[in-house]
Amino acid sequence: MKTAGRYFDGRTARATPVVVVLRPDGLAILGPAGERLALWPVATLALAEPWRAGGGPARFRNGEDDPRLALADAMAIEAILDAAP
């Protein structure tokens, strides 16, 4: 699964456009030039706030860290939720 998203690094309010790839070892977050910004293990993925299909973007977090990932693609969100514990 691959989709577009917005990554917030937790240090600034700036959103970085990213490509997100769900892999067996986690969620790879790739920057605009294809560089890996982060790899979040599937075991640590969680919604930062409640989400429902059709209700806007989902915001994910990696454990208790500050960075956040916003995704709008409902099919990608469901795939990530299915993979996460």
N, C-alpha and C positions, 0 to 999 in steps of 0.2 A: 504494500500500500504506500502510495506517495501522494502528498497533497501540499498545498501552499498554506502558510500561516504567518503569524506575527509573533516575534520573540521579544520579550522584555527581560533584560539582563538583571533586573533587581537593583541596579545602581543608578540608572537614569530612567526618565519617563519615556525615552525614545523607543518606538517600536521598530524592529528590524524585520523586513520581509525575509521569509525563510522558506525552504522546502523541507518538509518533514517526511522521513521514511521510517516506517515500522519494520524493524528487523527482528530476527529471533533473539538477539542480545539486547534489544532496547529500541528506543525512539531516537533516531539520528536527526539532529537539527542542523541543517546546512545553510550557510549564509549566502548572500547574493552572488558571490563568486564561486560557490560550491565548496567553500571551506567548512569544515566541521566546527560548529560553535559549541555543540554539546552532544553527549550521548547519555540519555536518561535510561537507566535500567528499567525494564518492564515492571519489576517488583516494587519500584518506588513511585510509579506513576499514580496520580490521583487528581480528581477534579478539585480545582481551587474553590469552586462554588457550585451549587446545584445547577444542573443543566437538563433541558428537555428538548427533544427534537422539534425543530421549528421555532425555538425560542431564542435564536441568536447564537453567537459563537460560544463554544465551550472554552473554558480557561483551565489549563492543566498546570500542575506543579510537580516538582521532583522532590518527593519527601518534604522536608520542612524548609528547603532552600527558598530564597526570594525570587529567583527567575520564574517567569510565567510564559506560557505558550497559549496563544489564542488561535483556535481553528473554527472555520465556518462550515466545512464539508461534513454533513451529517453522516455519510457513509464511512468516512475516515474516523470520525469521532467514535462511532459504534465499534469499528474494528479495534481501536485503541482500548476502549472500555472492555471489550471481550478479551483482549490479551492481558489486561492488567488484573491484579488479584482483587 
